[in-house]
């Protein structure tokens, strides 16, 4: 491990958004860490990402306000539309009202833009690509990470931020990812080639029988990102980047609003991602090992909160570790898990519940003119994950 400033020597496994956010939050607290990434390079896969105010306010604290303002699109709202004709059947207003209410925008952006901004925050050498962790062995004073290349590293604390197929999680529990029955196709299209509604810098969701279609602008409005769910009994490979076929998406959405089909047709390539879930009823932490993000609580993406919850984890864990020299690492990890578990379980449950809202035509939905729907998401958007109870 590199020489540290103070506090525990922290090894993070996984250089995705959660792992890099944790590294930046620790650096902000004066704790040096190293991030070990399996991939040989540091580019981010995936297409678009939505960030609620609960994540954006934390990223602002890292100094990313200017980066986000340059690369992200502030969303005017989350709009639910009917699958056949595209008429609006529900809407949560965002835009200025969201910023006035919660202090920061709701952002739409490319994953790669956020990933690159987080990398720029870290001291040179923090991230170690090409280091595939194969095992973690805990002992009384710390833990040893072993890598595929035969090397090993000692740390006071190991954090698994290595996704749904987490190697670190495998040291804590023996469960396996379970296919949800849903596959999503993702694509990016030049906005000027799509029929995306002009001036609608919002998250649009077409809800239909058994599936739904999400799209929103990214890259300053130059690109449109879409996510198309397709139910499938066949279990495909669980991957962010498995190539898909545009014709399969068009076939699955035959008869839908022409705007949906036009957005898909404007895309040159798509990737396919099988949605998997895991059990949440297990201990995330031991004495010197813990988990964050999808490694701890993978969730269906139907509330667009997966990355935001990983960002929340990072800040909560960093806050708990500030006092680790006094309280000890095991106590810090207990505080972290106690603070995060109830909230992430609730978000997981709400994400599961959204399947009915999006896929069942008879599901109750608020009318577009119904009250102030920001009230319904205040528990989610108004949360400050860095404010962890001291006991």
TATA-V425159 format. One record per residue. N is the residue number from 1. RES is the residue in one letter. NEAR is the number of other ideal C-beta (glycine too) atoms within 12 Angstrom. Layout:
BEGIN
N:RES:NEAR, N:RES:NEAR
END
This chain:
BEGIN
1:X:28, 2:X:23, 3:X:12, 4:X:26, 5:X:18, 6:X:19, 7:X:28, 8:X:42, 9:X:33, 10:X:51, 11:X:47, 12:X:56, 13:X:50, 14:X:47, 15:X:43, 16:X:45, 17:X:46, 18:X:48, 19:X:52, 20:X:42, 21:X:49, 22:X:56, 23:X:44, 24:X:40, 25:X:43, 26:X:43, 27:X:33, 28:X:30, 29:X:31, 30:X:18, 31:X:41, 32:X:29, 33:X:47, 34:X:40, 35:X:49, 36:X:42, 37:X:33, 38:X:30, 39:X:25, 40:X:14, 41:X:14, 42:X:28, 43:X:21, 44:X:31, 45:X:24, 46:X:31, 47:X:38, 48:X:39, 49:X:46, 50:X:43, 51:X:47, 52:X:42, 53:X:38, 54:X:41, 55:X:46, 56:X:40, 57:X:33, 58:X:42, 59:X:45, 60:X:29, 61:X:28, 62:X:35, 63:X:19, 64:X:37, 65:X:21, 66:X:14, 67:X:25, 68:X:36, 69:X:21, 70:X:17, 71:X:32, 72:X:38, 73:X:38, 74:X:32, 75:X:43, 76:X:29, 77:X:32, 78:X:42, 79:X:32, 80:X:33, 81:X:34, 82:X:27, 83:X:34, 84:X:21, 85:X:16, 86:X:29, 87:X:19, 88:X:27, 89:X:28, 90:X:30, 91:X:32, 92:X:36, 93:X:31, 94:X:37, 95:X:27, 96:X:17, 97:X:24, 98:X:36, 99:X:24, 100:X:15, 101:X:24, 102:X:30, 103:X:19, 104:X:33, 105:X:35, 106:X:44, 107:X:49, 108:X:45, 109:X:46, 110:X:36, 111:X:35, 112:X:27, 113:X:36, 114:X:41, 115:X:35, 116:X:24, 117:X:33, 118:X:40, 119:X:33, 120:X:24, 121:X:28, 122:X:33, 123:X:22, 124:X:12, 125:X:16, 126:X:33, 127:X:38, 128:X:33, 129:X:22, 130:X:18, 131:X:31, 132:X:24, 133:X:45, 134:X:23, 135:X:23, 136:X:38, 137:X:22, 138:X:27, 139:X:16, 140:X:12, 141:X:17, 142:X:26, 143:X:38, 144:X:26, 145:X:42, 146:X:26, 147:X:24, 148:X:17, 149:X:18, 150:X:11, 151:X:17, 152:X:22, 153:X:31, 154:X:24, 155:X:39, 156:X:38, 157:X:46, 158:X:52, 159:X:58, 160:X:48, 161:X:48, 162:X:41, 163:X:40, 164:X:40, 165:X:26, 166:X:40, 167:X:30, 168:X:44, 169:X:41, 170:X:26, 171:X:32, 172:X:30, 173:X:23, 174:X:10, 175:X:20, 176:X:18, 177:X:24, 178:X:18, 179:X:23, 180:X:30, 181:X:23, 182:X:37, 183:X:36, 184:X:40, 185:X:41, 186:X:41, 187:X:40, 188:X:36, 189:X:33, 190:X:20, 191:X:30, 192:X:14, 193:X:19, 194:X:32, 195:X:24, 196:X:37, 197:X:26, 198:X:14, 199:X:11, 200:X:29, 201:X:33, 202:X:34, 203:X:44, 204:X:42, 205:X:41, 206:X:39, 207:X:38, 208:X:34, 209:X:22, 210:X:21, 211:X:34, 212:X:41, 213:X:43, 214:X:40, 215:X:48, 216:X:45, 217:X:38, 218:X:41, 219:X:27, 220:X:21, 221:X:28, 222:X:22, 223:X:33, 224:X:45, 225:X:46, 226:X:45, 227:X:47, 228:X:41, 229:X:39, 230:X:36, 231:X:23, 232:X:23, 233:X:12, 234:X:13, 235:X:17, 236:X:26, 237:X:19, 238:X:27, 239:X:23, 240:X:32, 241:X:20, 242:X:20, 243:X:20, 244:X:35, 245:X:21, 246:X:27, 247:X:16, 248:X:21, 249:X:35, 250:X:27, 251:X:17, 252:X:33, 253:X:34, 254:X:19, 255:X:17, 256:X:29, 257:X:30, 258:X:20, 259:X:30, 260:X:43, 261:X:30, 262:X:25, 263:X:41, 264:X:42, 265:X:23, 266:X:29, 267:X:35, 268:X:16, 269:X:20, 270:X:34, 271:X:33, 272:X:32, 273:X:35, 274:X:32, 275:X:37, 276:X:31, 277:X:29, 278:X:34, 279:X:22, 280:X:31, 281:X:12, 282:X:22, 283:X:23, 284:X:38, 285:X:39, 286:X:30, 287:X:24, 288:X:35, 289:X:44, 290:X:51, 291:X:49, 292:X:55, 293:X:45, 294:X:40, 295:X:46, 296:X:49, 297:X:41, 298:X:39, 299:X:36, 300:X:38, 301:X:40, 302:X:34, 303:X:36, 304:X:38, 305:X:40, 306:X:41, 307:X:45, 308:X:42, 309:X:44, 310:X:50, 311:X:47, 312:X:46, 313:X:50, 314:X:50, 315:X:40, 316:X:43, 317:X:49, 318:X:42, 319:X:32, 320:X:46, 321:X:42, 322:X:27, 323:X:25, 324:X:32, 325:X:20, 326:X:15, 327:X:20, 328:X:21, 329:X:37, 330:X:27, 331:X:21, 332:X:36, 333:X:41, 334:X:26, 335:X:28, 336:X:43, 337:X:33, 338:X:23, 339:X:31, 340:X:40, 341:X:28, 342:X:17, 343:X:31, 344:X:39, 345:X:22, 346:X:22, 347:X:41, 348:X:31, 349:X:21, 350:X:25, 351:X:32, 352:X:25, 353:X:20, 354:X:31, 355:X:28, 356:X:20, 357:X:26, 358:X:39, 359:X:28, 360:X:19, 361:X:19, 362:X:10, 363:X:20, 364:X:13, 365:X:26, 366:X:22, 367:X:14, 368:X:20, 369:X:12, 370:X:18, 371:X:13, 372:X:18, 373:X:26, 374:X:29, 375:X:18, 376:X:21, 377:X:31, 378:X:18, 379:X:19, 380:X:32, 381:X:40, 382:X:21, 383:X:33, 384:X:26, 385:X:40, 386:X:32, 387:X:18, 388:X:29, 389:X:17, 390:X:15, 391:X:11
END
